[in-house]
Amino acid sequence: MPKLIALCAALLISLSFTSAYAADPLAGQARAGNCLYSGQSSIMDLADSEIQSLVEEYYASAKTALEDPIIKNSKSAAYEWAGETKIACQTSIGYMKSGHLDAQSTQKCDCFYRRMVNAR
């Protein structure tokens, strides 16, 4: 009987991880810094002023999306990606305010924004 309980517990844990990624199977890969769904980010090829403008625009768009009831109640992964976009862009903005352009957070901001837009 204890083996059956352990097996059922393992199955439930496995199912919870599977369902977390069911809406967006590439979610874990994007968090690891890869931008597989929307292609590799080329935002760092732009001028610093353009980068700052885009990052601020993406941040504002993500904030708006997080407050939008349609996106909140959507079955797509748009809400999750809006949250990821907001965090990455906010981090990038923080670095820029200190005079540093952080490539990793800026590329994640761009990547997650594209994923958010594509998930709508």
Secondary structure, DSSP 8 states (H G I E B T S, - for coil): -HHHHHHHHHHHHHHHHHHHTTS-TTHHHHHTT--TTT----GGGS-HHHHHHHHHHHHHHHHHHHH-HHHHT-SSSHHHHHHHHHHHHHHHHHHHHTT---HHHHHHHHHHHHHHHHH-
